[in-house]
Amino acid sequence: MLREKWIIGILTILFLAVSQPVQAQDFRECQELFEKLLKDFNQSFAENNPQIIHSTEYRRELIALKKSYQSYHKAYFNPSDSIQKFNNEAMLNTLSGNYGKALRLLSSIDSLDPQTNYSVGLLHLLNGNYSSALPLLGNSDASKSAPLNTLVVYCKQGRVSDGLAYGQSAAHGNTQGKWNYNLGLLYKMTDRLEESVAETTTAIRQSDEMAYRLLRGDALMKLKQAKRAVSDFEKMARKYPKAQIRYANALVDLHRYQEASYVFQEYLQGQDPTFRKDAFLGLGHAYYGLNQMDNAQKYYRLAATMIRDSPVALCGQANVLVTKHEYQAAQTLYNRILSNDSTYLSAKLGRGITQYGLGNYREALLDMKAADILFDPADRALADIFVCRGFARYYTGNAGAALADFESALRLDGGRFEALAGLSSIYVDQKNYSEAGRYMTKALGFEKSYDRMWSNYGNMLLHFDMHKKSLDVFKKAIALNPENIKAQNGWGIVQLESDKLNQSKVLFDSLVKANPDVPYLLNNRGIVNAYHGNRFDQLDQPEAADNQYQLAFDDFKAAMEVAPSRKFYNVNQGNVYRYWQQYEDAKLSYQKHQDKSALNNTAVLYAGLDNNKDAKYYLETALQIDSAHRVFQFNMNLLLKGRQKEFAQSLARTVASNDDTDGPFSDIGIKYSRDGFVTIFLYDYEYDTLHFPGRHFLPLPVAEYTEEYFIPEYDFKLMPYSIKKAPKEKTKKPRYKSQKVRMRGGRKRSGTDCPVF
């Protein structure tokens, strides 16, 4: 008997030693599967991607966990393990996405330990019951992630200021960057972008996650620091489509259009459908930047079909039309956008450009004013809109504001010849011809095919008596456009100053015949006729001279009738009166335009009357106005020497012995002087108002992503059952089969019969 008890005890100990590791091993298998699934579950929140927990792989592993747990439950559950059972079933429902059922299961337990209480708080967070979650999480010390999840509750409640205060003060331990990410997102939501970047940088140092990179990149994009944002997006672009799209848009923002188009195309070749409309829109931007307008229009239209009434896609189409100078069609689209959303500023700006292109400058300025915030003085791509607004202001009489716009355009693009020419026009109006010439010279260095720029530049050279240089300038203008009468006018003046009197007269006769009411042509032909009269006078042909003077007088008179405001024509008419010796009429004419030229000619009049005192007075007055004027100096020198009559006779002999172009005197004012003094005639020439078709470029702002989600840490736990004895194994007894031999035909009997012999 003692031996039998000893054997039974040994067998019991061996059985218990074997049965306990089996239970632990079964729970460890459940725990490993649970932790792997929980990691994926949290990853779906970290990436804001619910597809993770709907994936085939996740579902397969979830089924494996449920089977493993069912086996474990069947083998080891005791009635005393009800709390563990409810907890574990709640966890399985949570991983299955049944958050409400999970919460009901845990809430049905009467008394909860700290861990289970904390899990209830997490389930309230999952179910959006933030007011219920806050006390359970905020007062819990069951998990090191409790402060992080408390911060998330504040954030999801929209209590931004409370969240910031809590985030800046609460102890939180190592959260693998989630704490700093959530705090950085709060900063971004309150436009404290620099602080957002700092917090997300700290998060990235702890764990380089996609969400952290994208949040920092988005904040950098809002800070106009696309170069820094590109590196964040690029690092995650190969793995995450949302990062790939952001990367491409950041490249567009940096005007790296070719690279951006490759990234967008690469995305479209993939399987992810989420951002296809963004990719189409981005390709529209990229091709627009590459000046491939047909491709841009194609993708803008594709985007518009996917995003009904998208103002961006429609505005992109309109911008393409503006760049093609199809202003009316573009304006129709802009009006359509603004009828749905009157605050869409890109459409306001675009419509302003169409109004400018159609010549409606005041209407253009109204739209441009409404979109004033889009005039970024640091964006090199926007030089054209500053030019357009500058000319619209110039054409409507606001030269000061126009000058500022042209200067802004040049800071963005030093080769923007339209702005250079615009500044030149403003300085011409201000009679600052040296500055006007400087800017026009620069403009012609970039644009050589606009005849009006050349003719204006030629006029500036005429102002400084640079006749030889202006010769080639007017030639270029006429070669570009023979119908440019302002260039033809300048060419006629240069011919006259080059002592080609006959060619000049033929040209002006033809110009006046074609344009009889153009005052500057009449005035300048009068000067040509007056010089012809002087030449005939030197040749001692008084009748021919008088005929020419009469023609000159008639031209000056006709010019003054057409343009009575141009008082300087009186100076030229006064010269004819003086040649006719009608001195009083001459004086009156000079007095009507009392400038330095009139003073010089008055002095010449008195010198011709041998009134040297008055002549000297007027010349001295003229020299006080312009001491460097070579004509005034020449006349004063001749007056002081008193040899003007001898000099005049010498000039007459020179003219009589040479043709129009030969002789020692290059200045026709000297060569054809009747009395030795130089008489000044005042030429007239007009500057063209410059118009440019516009190199319109209206890049739209790239999509701004506001994927604002907070990242919690759902650190749920499975609970093992209490240890119990292994179930007794029932030993099966073998069935005994009788070995008794039965005889055929025999009946069952009881007892023993003696044999009968």
C-alpha positions in Angstrom: 0.0 0.0 0.0 2.8 2.5 0.9 4.5 1.7 -2.4 1.3 2.4 -4.4 0.8 5.9 -2.7 4.4 6.8 -3.4 4.0 6.0 -7.1 0.7 8.0 -7.4 2.4 11.2 -5.8 5.3 11.1 -8.2 3.0 10.8 -11.2 0.9 13.8 -10.0 3.9 16.1 -9.6 5.2 15.1 -13.1 1.7 15.9 -14.6 1.5 19.3 -13.0 5.0 20.2 -14.1 4.1 19.4 -17.7 0.6 20.9 -17.7 1.6 24.5 -16.5 4.1 25.2 -19.4 1.4 24.1 -21.9 -1.0 26.7 -20.6 1.6 29.4 -20.6 2.6 28.4 -24.1 -1.0 28.7 -25.4 -1.4 32.2 -23.9 2.0 33.3 -25.3 0.8 32.4 -28.8 -2.3 34.5 -28.3 -0.3 37.3 -26.9 2.2 37.3 -29.8 -0.7 37.4 -32.4 -2.5 40.1 -30.4 0.6 42.4 -30.2 1.3 42.1 -33.9 -2.3 43.0 -34.7 -2.3 45.8 -32.2 0.8 47.3 -33.8 -1.0 47.3 -37.2 -4.1 48.7 -35.5 -2.1 51.6 -34.1 -0.3 52.1 -37.4 -3.7 52.7 -39.1 -4.2 55.7 -36.8 -0.6 56.8 -37.1 -1.0 56.9 -40.9 -4.6 57.9 -40.9 -5.2 54.9 -43.1 -8.2 52.7 -42.1 -7.4 50.4 -45.1 -4.7 48.8 -42.9 -7.3 47.1 -40.7 -9.4 46.1 -43.6 -6.6 44.5 -45.5 -6.6 40.8 -46.3 -3.5 40.1 -44.3 -4.8 41.9 -41.2 -8.1 39.9 -41.4 -6.2 36.6 -41.9 -4.2 37.3 -38.8 -7.2 38.4 -36.8 -8.9 35.0 -37.6 -5.8 33.2 -36.5 -5.9 35.1 -33.2 -9.5 34.3 -32.7 -9.0 30.6 -33.3 -6.0 30.6 -31.0 -7.9 32.4 -28.3 -10.9 30.0 -28.6 -8.6 27.0 -28.1 -7.0 28.7 -25.1 -10.4 29.6 -23.6 -11.8 26.2 -24.1 -8.9 24.6 -22.4 -8.2 27.0 -19.5 -11.3 29.0 -18.6 -12.6 28.9 -15.1 -15.7 30.6 -13.8 -13.5 32.8 -11.7 -11.9 34.3 -14.9 -15.0 36.3 -16.0 -13.2 39.7 -15.9 -10.4 38.3 -18.0 -12.9 36.8 -20.4 -14.9 40.1 -20.8 -11.6 42.0 -21.3 -10.2 39.6 -23.9 -13.5 39.5 -25.8 -13.6 43.3 -25.8 -10.0 43.4 -27.2 -10.9 41.0 -30.0 -14.0 43.2 -30.9 -11.8 46.3 -30.8 -9.3 44.8 -33.2 -12.3 43.8 -35.4 -13.5 47.4 -35.4 -16.5 46.8 -33.2 -15.7 49.6 -30.8 -19.2 50.0 -29.4 -19.6 46.3 -28.6 -16.2 46.3 -27.0 -17.2 49.2 -24.8 -20.4 47.5 -23.7 -18.6 44.4 -22.7 -16.1 46.1 -20.5 -18.6 48.5 -19.1 -20.7 45.6 -17.9 -18.1 44.6 -15.3 -19.2 45.8 -11.8 -15.8 46.5 -10.3 -12.8 47.4 -12.5 -9.2 47.3 -11.7 -7.0 50.3 -12.9 -5.9 48.5 -16.1 -9.4 47.7 -17.1 -10.6 51.2 -16.2 -7.9 52.6 -18.4 -9.0 50.3 -21.3 -12.5 51.6 -20.9 -11.1 55.1 -21.3 -9.4 54.1 -24.5 -12.6 52.6 -25.8 -14.5 55.9 -25.0 -11.8 57.7 -27.0 -12.3 55.3 -29.9 -16.1 55.8 -29.8 -15.7 59.6 -29.7 -17.0 59.9 -26.1 -14.3 62.4 -25.2 -15.9 63.8 -22.1 -16.1 60.3 -20.7 -12.6 59.4 -21.8 -10.9 62.4 -20.2 -11.3 61.5 -16.5 -10.5 57.9 -17.1 -7.3 58.6 -19.0 -6.3 61.8 -17.3 -6.3 60.3 -13.8 -4.8 56.9 -14.7 -1.4 55.7 -13.9 -2.0 52.2 -15.4 -0.1 53.1 -18.5 2.8 55.3 -19.5 0.7 56.3 -22.5 -2.0 57.8 -20.4 -0.7 61.4 -20.7 -0.4 61.0 -24.5 -3.9 59.8 -24.9 -5.1 62.6 -22.5 -3.5 65.1 -24.8 -5.3 63.5 -27.8 -8.6 63.8 -26.0 -8.1 67.5 -25.5 -7.2 67.9 -29.2 -10.2 65.9 -30.4 -12.5 67.9 -28.2 -11.2 71.0 -30.0 -9.9 72.5 -26.8 -6.8 73.8 -28.5 -5.6 76.2 -25.8 -6.1 73.5 -23.1 -4.3 71.0 -25.2 -1.4 73.4 -25.7 -1.2 74.1 -22.0 -1.3 70.4 -21.2 1.2 69.6 -23.9 3.7 72.2 -22.7 3.5 71.2 -19.0 2.6 67.5 -18.5 5.3 64.8 -18.1 4.9 62.3 -20.8 8.0 60.0 -21.0 9.1 58.5 -24.3 6.3 58.3 -26.8 8.3 57.7 -29.9 7.6 61.2 -31.1 3.8 61.1 -30.9 3.7 63.7 -28.1 5.7 66.2 -30.1 3.8 65.4 -33.3 0.4 66.1 -31.7 1.8 69.3 -30.1 3.2 70.3 -33.5 -0.2 69.8 -35.1 -1.8 72.0 -32.5 0.8 74.7 -33.3 0.1 74.4 -37.0 -3.7 74.7 -36.4 -3.0 78.0 -34.5 -0.6 79.3 -37.3 2.4 79.1 -35.0 4.2 77.5 -37.9 7.8 77.9 -36.7 7.0 76.2 -33.4 5.2 73.5 -35.3 8.3 72.8 -37.3 10.4 72.7 -34.2 8.1 70.2 -32.5 7.9 67.9 -35.5 11.7 68.0 -35.9 11.9 66.7 -32.3 9.4 64.0 -33.2 11.5 62.9 -36.2 14.6 62.7 -34.1 12.8 60.1 -31.9 11.2 58.1 -34.8 11.3 59.0 -38.5 7.6 58.4 -39.3 5.6 59.4 -42.3 3.1 61.5 -40.4 5.9 63.5 -38.8 7.6 64.2 -42.1 4.3 65.2 -43.8 3.3 67.5 -41.0 6.6 69.3 -41.0 6.5 69.5 -44.8 3.0 71.0 -44.8 4.1 73.6 -42.2 7.1 74.5 -44.3 5.0 74.9 -47.4 2.8 77.4 -45.5 6.0 79.2 -44.5 6.9 79.4 -48.2 9.9 77.2 -47.6 9.2 74.6 -50.3 12.9 73.8 -50.7 13.0 72.4 -47.1 9.6 70.7 -47.5 10.7 68.8 -50.6 13.2 66.8 -48.7 10.6 65.7 -46.2 8.1 64.7 -48.9 10.7 63.0 -51.1 11.9 60.7 -48.2 8.4 59.2 -47.9 7.3 59.5 -51.5 8.2 56.0 -52.7 6.2 54.3 -49.9 3.2 56.5 -49.4 1.0 58.0 -52.2 0.0 60.9 -50.1 3.7 61.9 -49.7 4.3 61.3 -53.4 1.5 63.8 -54.4 2.9 66.4 -51.9 6.4 65.9 -53.2 5.2 66.6 -56.8 3.2 69.7 -55.7 6.3 71.0 -53.8 8.3 70.6 -57.0 5.7 72.6 -58.9 5.9 75.3 -56.2 9.7 75.4 -56.8 9.1 75.7 -60.6 10.8 72.3 -61.1 8.1 71.5 -63.6 9.7 68.7 -65.5 10.5 66.7 -62.3 7.0 67.3 -61.0 5.5 66.0 -64.2 7.5 62.7 -63.9 6.4 62.2 -60.3 2.7 62.8 -61.1 2.9 60.4 -64.1 4.6 57.8 -61.9 1.7 58.1 -59.4 -0.9 57.7 -62.1 0.8 54.5 -63.3 0.4 53.0 -59.8 -2.6 51.3 -58.3 -3.6 53.9 -55.7 -6.8 55.8 -56.8 -7.0 58.2 -53.9 -5.2 61.2 -55.4 -5.9 60.8 -59.1 -7.7 64.1 -59.4 -4.9 65.8 -57.5 -2.4 64.2 -60.0 -4.4 65.5 -63.0 -4.6 68.9 -61.5 -0.9 68.9 -60.7 0.0 67.8 -64.2 -2.0 70.8 -65.5 0.1 73.1 -63.3 3.4 71.3 -64.4 2.6 71.5 -68.1 1.5 75.1 -67.8 4.9 75.9 -66.2 6.6 74.1 -69.0 4.6 76.3 -71.5 3.0 73.2 -73.0 -0.4 74.8 -73.1 -2.2 72.1 -75.0 -1.1 69.4 -72.5 -2.0 71.8 -69.6 -5.5 72.4 -71.0 -5.9 68.6 -71.4 -5.2 67.8 -67.7 -7.1 70.8 -66.4 -10.1 69.5 -68.2 -9.6 65.9 -66.9 -9.4 67.3 -63.4 -12.5 69.4 -63.9 -14.5 66.2 -64.9 -13.4 64.5 -61.6 -13.9 67.6 -59.4 -17.2 69.1 -60.5 -17.1 72.9 -60.6 -13.6 72.9 -59.2 -12.5 76.6 -59.2 -8.9 75.5 -59.5 -9.4 73.3 -62.6 -11.6 75.9 -64.3 -9.2 78.7 -63.4 -6.3 76.7 -64.8 -8.2 76.4 -68.1 -8.9 80.1 -68.1 -5.2 80.9 -67.4 -4.2 78.8 -70.4 -6.5 80.9 -72.5 -5.0 84.1 -71.1 -1.5 83.0 -71.9 -2.7 82.4 -75.5 -4.2 85.9 -75.4 -7.7 84.5 -75.9 -9.1 87.1 -73.4 -12.8 86.9 -74.2 -13.0 83.1 -73.8 -10.9 83.3 -70.6 -13.2 86.0 -69.1 -16.2 83.8 -69.6 -14.6 81.1 -67.5 -13.5 83.6 -64.8 -17.1 85.0 -64.6 -18.4 81.4 -64.2 -16.0 80.8 -61.3 -16.8 84.1 -59.6 -20.5 83.6 -59.9 -20.1 80.5 -57.7 -17.4 81.9 -55.4 -16.8 85.6 -55.5 -13.9 85.3 -53.1 -11.7 83.2 -55.3 -8.8 85.6 -55.8 -7.0 83.8 -58.6 -10.0 84.2 -60.8 -10.2 87.9 -59.8 -6.6 88.4 -60.9 -7.1 86.4 -64.1 -10.1 88.5 -65.0 -8.1 91.6 -64.3 -5.5 90.5 -66.8 -8.2 89.8 -69.4 -9.6 93.3 -68.9 -6.1 94.7 -69.4 -5.7 92.6 -72.6 -9.1 93.9 -73.9 -8.0 97.5 -73.1 -10.4 98.0 -70.2 -7.8 99.4 -67.9 -10.0 100.9 -65.2 -12.0 97.6 -64.9 -8.7 95.7 -64.8 -7.4 97.8 -61.9 -10.6 97.1 -59.9 -10.1 93.3 -60.2 -6.4 93.6 -59.5 -7.1 95.7 -56.4 -9.4 92.9 -55.2 -6.6 90.4 -55.7 -3.9 92.6 -54.4 -2.7 90.0 -51.9 -1.6 87.8 -54.8 1.0 90.4 -55.9 3.9 88.7 -54.2 7.0 90.9 -54.7 9.2 87.9 -54.0 7.8 85.5 -56.6 9.8 85.7 -59.8 7.1 84.1 -61.8 4.8 87.1 -61.2 6.8 89.7 -63.0 4.2 90.0 -65.8 1.3 90.8 -63.5 3.3 93.7 -62.1 3.9 94.9 -65.7 0.2 94.7 -66.6 -0.9 96.6 -63.5 1.9 99.1 -64.1 0.8 99.9 -67.7 -2.9 99.9 -66.6 -2.0 102.5 -64.0 0.1 104.4 -66.5 -2.6 104.5 -69.2 -5.1 105.8 -66.5 -2.8 108.6 -65.5 -1.3 107.2 -62.3 2.4 107.3 -63.3 3.7 107.2 -59.7 2.1 103.9 -58.9 3.0 102.6 -62.3 6.7 103.4 -61.7 6.6 101.3 -58.5 5.1 98.4 -60.3 7.7 98.5 -63.1 10.5 98.6 -60.5 8.9 95.6 -58.7 8.8 93.7 -62.0 12.5 94.5 -62.6 13.5 93.2 -59.2 11.8 89.9 -60.1 13.1 89.8 -63.6 15.9 92.1 -64.7 15.3 91.3 -68.3 11.6 92.3 -68.3 11.9 94.7 -71.2 8.3 95.8 -70.9 9.0 97.2 -67.5 12.2 98.9 -68.7 10.2 100.5 -71.6 7.5 101.5 -69.2 10.0 103.3 -67.0 11.4 105.0 -70.0 8.0 106.3 -71.0 7.4 107.7 -67.5 10.7 109.6 -67.6 10.0 111.0 -71.0 6.7 112.4 -69.6 8.8 113.9 -66.8 11.2 115.3 -69.4 14.1 113.4 -67.7 15.5 112.3 -71.1 18.8 111.0 -69.8 17.0 108.4 -67.5 14.5 107.7 -70.3 17.3 106.9 -72.7 19.1 104.7 -70.1 16.1 102.5 -69.6 15.2 102.3 -73.3 18.8 101.3 -74.1 18.5 98.4 -71.7 15.0 97.5 -73.0 16.4 97.3 -76.6 19.1 95.0 -75.4 16.3 92.4 -74.7 13.7 93.3 -77.4 14.8 94.3 -80.8 11.7 93.8 -82.9 9.3 96.5 -81.7 9.5 99.5 -84.0 8.0 101.9 -81.5 10.7 101.3 -79.0 13.3 102.2 -81.7 11.5 105.3 -82.8 11.1 106.5 -79.2 14.8 105.9 -78.6 15.6 107.9 -81.8 13.6 110.8 -80.5 15.6 110.8 -77.3 18.8 110.9 -79.3 17.4 113.9 -81.2 16.7 115.7 -78.0 20.5 115.5 -77.3 21.3 116.5 -80.9 22.9 113.0 -81.4 21.8 113.0 -85.1 24.4 110.6 -86.4 23.5 107.9 -83.8 19.8 108.4 -84.4 20.3 107.8 -88.1 20.7 104.0 -87.6 18.0 103.9 -84.9 15.3 105.4 -87.2 16.5 103.1 -90.0 15.8 100.1 -87.8 12.4 101.4 -86.8 11.4 102.0 -90.4 12.7 98.6 -91.5 10.5 97.0 -88.9 7.5 99.1 -89.8 7.5 101.4 -92.8 4.1 102.8 -91.7 5.5 104.3 -88.5 5.2 108.0 -89.3 7.0 109.0 -86.1 10.0 107.1 -87.2 9.7 108.6 -90.7 9.5 112.0 -89.1 12.7 111.4 -87.2 14.3 110.1 -90.3 13.4 113.4 -92.1 14.9 115.5 -89.3 18.1 113.4 -89.4 18.3 113.9 -93.2 17.9 117.7 -92.7 20.6 117.8 -90.0 22.8 115.7 -92.3 22.5 118.5 -94.9 20.4 116.5 -97.2 17.9 119.3 -97.7 16.4 118.0 -100.9 15.8 114.4 -99.7 14.3 115.8 -96.5 12.0 118.0 -98.4 10.8 115.2 -100.6 10.1 113.0 -97.6 8.2 115.6 -95.6 6.2 116.6 -98.7 5.0 112.9 -99.1 4.4 112.6 -95.3 2.3 115.8 -95.1 0.4 114.7 -98.2 -0.6 111.5 -96.6 -1.1 113.0 -93.2 -2.2 116.7 -93.7 -3.4 117.2 -90.1 -0.4 116.0 -88.2 1.1 119.1 -86.6 4.7 117.9 -86.1 5.0 117.0 -89.8 3.8 120.5 -90.8 6.2 122.1 -88.3 9.2 120.1 -89.4 8.4 120.6 -93.2 8.3 124.4 -92.4 11.8 124.2 -91.0 13.0 122.4 -94.1 11.4 125.1 -96.3 13.0 127.8 -94.1 16.5 126.3 -94.6 15.8 126.1 -98.3 15.0 129.8 -98.2 18.3 130.5 -96.4 20.2 128.6 -99.0 18.6 130.5 -101.8 19.3 133.8 -100.0 23.0 132.8 -99.7 22.9 132.1 -103.4 21.5 135.6 -104.0 18.2 134.3 -105.2 15.8 136.5 -103.2 12.6 135.6 -105.0 13.2 131.9 -104.6 14.1 132.5 -101.0 11.0 134.4 -100.4 8.8 131.6 -101.9 10.4 129.1 -99.5 9.9 131.4 -96.6 6.2 131.7 -97.5 5.9 128.0 -97.6 7.6 127.7 -94.2 5.3 130.4 -92.8 2.2 128.6 -94.1 3.4 125.3 -92.6 4.0 126.9 -89.2 0.6 128.6 -89.3 -1.2 125.4 -90.3 0.6 123.5 -87.5 -0.5 126.1 -84.9 -4.0 125.9 -86.1 -4.0 122.1 -85.6 -2.2 122.2 -82.3 -2.5 125.7 -80.7 -1.2 124.4 -77.4 2.3 123.9 -78.9 3.5 127.4 -78.3 7.1 126.7 -79.4 5.8 126.8 -83.0 5.8 130.6 -82.6 9.6 130.6 -82.3 9.9 129.1 -85.8 7.3 131.5 -87.2 9.2 134.4 -85.5 12.3 133.3 -87.5 10.4 133.8 -90.8 9.2 137.2 -89.6 12.8 138.1 -88.9 14.0 136.9 -92.4 11.2 139.2 -93.8 12.5 141.9 -91.6 9.2 142.2 -89.8 11.0 142.6 -86.5 8.1 143.6 -84.2 6.1 140.6 -85.3 9.2 138.5 -84.8 9.6 139.8 -81.2 6.0 139.1 -80.4 6.3 135.6 -81.7 9.4 135.0 -79.6 7.7 136.3 -76.5 4.8 133.8 -76.9 7.3 131.1 -76.0 10.0 132.7 -73.9 12.4 129.8 -73.5 16.2 129.7 -74.0 15.8 129.2 -77.8 13.6 132.2 -78.1 16.1 134.2 -76.0 18.9 133.2 -78.4 16.9 134.1 -81.5 15.9 137.5 -79.9 19.6 138.1 -79.3 20.3 137.3 -83.0 17.5 139.7 -84.0 19.1 142.6 -82.0 22.6 141.7 -83.3 21.3 142.0 -86.9 20.0 145.5 -86.0 23.5 146.3 -84.6 22.0 146.5 -81.1 24.8 144.6 -79.5 23.9 145.7 -76.0 20.5 144.0 -76.1 21.9 141.1 -78.0 24.5 140.5 -75.3 21.8 140.8 -72.6 19.6 138.1 -74.2 22.6 135.8 -74.9 23.8 136.1 -71.3 20.3 135.3 -70.0 20.3 132.2 -72.3 23.7 131.1 -71.0 22.5 131.5 -67.4 19.8 128.9 -68.2 22.2 126.6 -70.1 25.9 127.5 -69.9 27.0 124.5 -71.8 24.9 125.1 -74.9 27.3 125.2 -77.8 25.0 127.5 -80.0 24.8 130.1 -77.2 28.6 130.0 -76.8 29.2 130.2 -80.5 26.9 133.3 -80.9 28.3 135.0 -77.8 31.9 134.5 -79.1 30.9 135.9 -82.6 29.1 138.8 -81.0 32.1 139.8 -78.9 34.4 139.6 -81.8 32.1 141.6 -84.0 33.0 139.9 -87.2 29.6 138.3 -87.9 29.1 140.0 -91.3 32.4 138.8 -92.6 31.7 135.4 -91.4 28.2 135.5 -93.0 29.8 136.4 -96.4 32.3 133.5 -96.0 29.4 131.1 -95.4 27.6 132.3 -98.5 30.7 131.8 -100.6 31.1 128.2 -99.2 27.5 127.4 -100.0 27.8 128.7 -103.5 30.9 126.6 -104.2 29.7 123.3 -102.8 26.8 120.9 -103.0 24.4 120.1 -100.3 26.6 117.7 -98.4 30.1 119.0 -98.8 31.9 121.7 -97.0 33.7 122.4 -93.8 30.6 123.0 -91.7 28.7 120.0 -90.3 26.1 122.1 -88.5 23.4 123.4 -90.9 22.5 126.1 -88.4 26.0 127.6 -89.1 26.2 126.6 -92.7 22.9 128.2 -93.7 23.1 131.3 -91.5 22.2 134.6 -93.2 24.0 136.8 -90.7 26.7 134.6 -89.3 24.8 133.8 -86.1 23.0 130.5 -85.5 19.3 130.8 -85.5 17.6 127.9 -83.6 14.6 126.1 -85.1 12.6 123.9 -82.8 11.8 120.4 -84.2 8.7 118.6 -83.1 8.5 114.9 -82.6 6.1 112.7 -80.7 6.8 109.6 -78.6 4.7 106.6 -79.2 2.6 105.1 -76.4 4.0 101.6 -76.0 1.7 98.6 -75.9 2.9 95.1 -75.2 0.9 91.9 -75.7 2.0 90.6 -72.4 3.9 87.5 -71.5 1.2 86.3 -69.2 2.0 83.7 -66.7 -0.5 83.0 -63.9 0.6 80.0 -61.9 -2.0 78.8 -59.5 -1.1 78.0 -55.9 -0.5 74.3 -55.5 -2.9 72.2 -53.4 -2.6 72.8 -49.7 -3.2 69.7 -47.6 -4.8 70.0 -44.2 -4.8 66.3 -43.2 -5.1 67.1 -39.5 -5.3 64.0 -37.4 -3.9 63.3 -33.9 -2.1 60.1 -33.1 -3.0 58.2 -29.8 -1.4 55.0 -28.5 -3.9 52.3 -28.0 -2.0 50.1 -25.6 -4.7 47.5 -24.9 -3.7 44.2 -23.2 -4.9 40.6 -23.2 -5.4 39.1 -19.7 -4.4 35.5 -19.1 -6.6 33.2 -17.2 -5.7 32.0 -13.7 -3.6 28.8 -13.5 -5.7 25.6 -13.0 -5.2 21.9 -12.8 -5.1 20.0 -16.1 -8.2 18.0 -16.8 -8.0 14.3 -15.8 -7.5 12.0 -18.7 -10.0 9.2 -18.8 -8.2 5.9 -19.5 -10.1 3.8 -21.8 -10.5 0.2 -20.7 -10.2 -2.4 -23.5 -13.3 -4.3 -24.2 -13.0 -8.0 -23.1 -14.0 -10.5 -25.6 -15.0 -13.9 -24.3 -12.8 -16.8 -25.4 -15.6 -19.4 -24.9 -16.2 -21.7 -27.8 -19.8 -21.9 -28.8 -21.0 -25.0 -30.7 -23.3 -24.6 -33.6 -26.8 -25.4 -33.0 -26.4 -25.4 -29.4 -28.7 -23.4 -27.2 -27.8 -21.4 -24.2 -28.1 -23.3 -21.2 -27.2 -23.0 -17.6 -25.7 -25.6 -15.5 -23.8 -28.8 -16.5 -25.2 -31.9 -18.1 -23.5 -35.1 -17.9 -22.6 -36.5 -21.2 -24.6 -39.4 -22.5 -22.6 -42.2 -24.0 
